Amino acid sequence: MLPHAPGAPALLRRVNAALASLIAFLLIISVAVLVFPVTLQILSRYTPLIPAYIWTEELARFCLVYAVMLGAMLAVREGTHFVVDVFPRLSPRGEAKVELVAGSFVLIFALVFLWWGWEFTEFAIYRISELAELPLWIIHAAWPIAGAVWLLFEAERMLNAAAVLREQA
């Protein structure tokens, strides 16, 4: 893992660090909000004191979508999302090579999420959710946002890996 090597430009590192902090905060909020409707759903099944609210299922689903996508963004930043450990501990140069190869696949996934996620979001521009009557594009926007953030985070990782290769050449 090469997240803090001196290869990426300072501005990109600062932007990504600030973005990662914001995403971590939003992830905490989405999981905290997710607990509320799920708790209401569980309690309404076992006690007659709490009515069975229908909107809780929809809110829980929307929070779960954002929690998953935000978590995936942070995992790409940390280099733990699309990782399969099949190689033994490699030298820094070997790890940098693996990072560049794996990073190119992450970039492909990011571009897929960005391109088709945008189409997915456009499809939902004029649609609303059934119960809460929220605009669905807000939910669908999680996909292209994830793709764009993955591009930023993976660019930093790949620039760091390239710097390691240049230093040890």
C-alpha positions in Angstrom: 0.0 0.0 0.0 1.5 3.3 -1.1 -1.0 6.1 -0.1 1.5 8.6 1.3 4.4 8.4 -1.0 5.6 11.7 -2.4 4.5 11.1 -6.0 1.1 12.7 -6.2 0.9 16.5 -6.4 0.4 18.2 -3.1 -2.9 19.8 -4.2 -4.3 16.3 -5.2 -3.2 14.9 -1.8 -4.9 17.7 0.1 -8.1 17.6 -2.0 -8.3 13.8 -1.6 -7.6 14.0 2.2 -10.3 16.6 2.6 -12.7 14.6 0.4 -11.9 11.4 2.4 -12.7 13.2 5.7 -16.0 14.5 4.3 -16.9 11.0 3.0 -16.1 9.4 6.3 -18.3 11.9 8.1 -21.2 11.3 5.6 -20.7 7.6 6.1 -21.1 7.9 9.8 -24.2 10.0 9.3 -25.8 7.6 6.8 -25.2 4.6 9.1 -26.5 6.5 12.1 -29.6 7.5 10.2 -30.0 3.9 8.9 -30.2 2.6 12.5 -33.4 4.7 13.2 -35.8 3.3 10.6 -34.5 -0.2 11.0 -35.0 0.0 14.8 -38.6 1.3 14.2 -39.2 -1.6 11.8 -38.0 -4.2 14.3 -39.9 -2.7 17.2 -43.1 -2.4 15.2 -43.0 -6.1 14.6 -42.9 -7.0 18.3 -45.0 -4.4 20.0 -48.4 -3.0 19.3 -47.3 0.4 20.7 -45.4 1.4 17.6 -47.3 1.4 14.3 -45.7 -0.3 11.2 -44.5 2.7 9.3 -44.1 2.0 5.5 -41.6 4.9 4.9 -39.0 3.3 7.2 -38.2 0.6 4.6 -37.6 3.2 1.9 -35.4 5.4 4.1 -33.4 2.3 5.2 -32.9 1.3 1.6 -31.7 4.8 0.6 -29.3 5.1 3.6 -28.0 1.6 2.8 -27.2 2.5 -0.8 -25.3 5.6 0.3 -23.5 3.7 3.1 -22.3 1.1 0.7 -21.2 3.6 -1.9 -19.5 5.9 0.6 -17.7 2.9 2.1 -16.6 1.7 -1.3 -15.1 5.2 -1.9 -13.1 5.1 1.3 -12.0 1.5 0.5 -10.5 2.7 -2.8 -8.7 5.5 -1.0 -7.2 3.0 1.4 -6.4 0.5 -1.3 -8.6 -2.2 0.2 -11.6 -2.4 -2.0 -10.5 -4.2 -5.2 -7.6 -6.1 -3.6 -6.9 -9.8 -3.6 -3.7 -10.8 -1.7 -2.2 -13.5 -3.9 1.4 -12.3 -3.9 3.8 -12.7 -0.9 5.2 -9.5 0.5 6.9 -7.8 -2.4 9.6 -5.2 -2.5 8.4 -1.5 -2.8 9.2 -1.6 -6.5 7.1 -4.9 -6.9 4.2 -3.4 -4.9 4.3 -0.3 -7.0 4.1 -2.4 -10.2 1.1 -4.4 -8.8 -0.5 -1.1 -7.7 -0.2 0.2 -11.3 -1.7 -2.9 -12.8 -4.5 -3.2 -10.3 -5.1 0.6 -10.4 -5.7 0.4 -14.1 -8.6 -2.0 -13.5 -9.9 0.3 -10.7 -9.8 3.1 -13.2 -11.8 1.1 -15.7 -14.4 0.3 -13.0 -14.5 4.0 -12.1 -15.1 5.1 -15.7 -17.9 2.5 -16.0 -19.5 3.8 -12.8 -19.1 7.4 -14.0 -20.3 6.9 -17.6 -23.2 4.5 -17.0 -24.0 5.9 -13.6 -24.6 9.2 -15.3 -27.1 7.6 -17.6 -28.6 5.8 -14.7 -29.0 9.2 -12.9 -30.5 10.8 -16.0 -33.0 8.0 -16.2 -34.3 9.0 -12.8 -34.3 12.8 -13.3 -38.1 13.0 -13.5 -39.0 10.0 -11.2 -39.9 10.1 -7.5 -39.8 7.5 -4.8 -43.1 5.8 -4.1 -43.5 6.6 -0.4 -41.3 9.6 0.6 -41.7 11.2 -2.8 -38.0 12.0 -3.0 -36.5 12.7 -6.4 -34.8 9.4 -7.3 -31.9 11.1 -9.1 -30.6 11.9 -5.6 -30.3 8.2 -4.9 -29.0 7.3 -8.4 -26.3 10.0 -8.2 -24.4 7.8 -5.8 -23.0 5.8 -8.8 -21.4 8.6 -10.9 -20.2 10.3 -7.7 -18.5 7.1 -6.7 -16.9 6.8 -10.1 -15.6 10.4 -10.0 -14.2 10.0 -6.5 -12.6 6.6 -7.4 -10.8 8.4 -10.3 -9.4 11.0 -7.9 -8.4 8.5 -5.2 -6.9 6.0 -7.6 -5.0 8.8 -9.5 -3.2 9.6 -6.3 -2.4 6.0 -5.6 -1.1 5.4 -9.1 1.0 8.6 -9.1 2.5 7.5 -5.8 3.3 4.1 -7.3 4.9 5.7 -10.4 7.1 7.8 -8.1 8.3 4.7 -6.3 9.3 3.2 -9.6 11.1 6.4 -10.7 13.0 6.6 -7.4 14.1 3.0 -7.5 15.0 2.8 -11.2 
